[in-house]
Amino acid sequence: MRSRSGWLPATRSIHTRILLSYVGLIVLASGLSTIAIREVLLIRLEHRVQASVQQEFLEMDLLVSQGSDPRTGAAFTSVERAFDVYFQRNVPNNEEAMLAFSDGKIYRSSMTRFPLERLPQPVMERLGTSARTRAGGELERFDTAQGRRSTGSCR
């Protein structure tokens, strides 16, 4: 009689089949849960970033529309001066970096944790472009008591 050797007899055992099905289910469940957790965390991060950008936008809008230049006591006469006051009064969180654009170029930044000189040139070009235009190519604007203002939001 011919003896069976190797893996073939082991795979025909019910114990081996049950063990392999458990291992397969564990691998499948781990993979699916990892993907689900990653997606949930990315969604939460996106919401946090959007809320933070919205908060900064509202603070800047409030400063420009209702604030006054501390030097003169009158309304801001230039966007650059409003940025100066905003950056003096605002301290970004550890995870935040703020850039102010004027005429498509970086006017001022608060990026101690993210130094500008270490950002790749394509990233800098994208930031400058997104500050000037939206996807449709038009400037993003909003109305205040002092007139129309352009946003410098980057997404």
C-alpha angles and dihedrals in degrees: 000000000000117000122222117230136173130032099322097083092044092055092053092059116103091223091058093047092051091048092049092048090051091049090048092050092048092050092047093047092047092050094048094046091049091053092046094049091048092052093048091050092048091051091049091048091051091051091049092050092048091049091049093049090047091051092051091046091052091048091052092045090051091049093050098041101040106013130086135215107267091216097055105017088227131103118291113277097196139029090232092058090049089051091050092054092042092053092046091054100038126074113188122224119252090265095047134087123182128206127185118203127201119182091351094303130101107266099176138353141193101201108133091144093042108041113206094223090063095053113100116250095244089056091051091049091050091050092051093047095047090050091057102042145019124228088275091057097244127117117261108237140173133188123243134170088266093053138264117344131189119230120225098205119154122204 
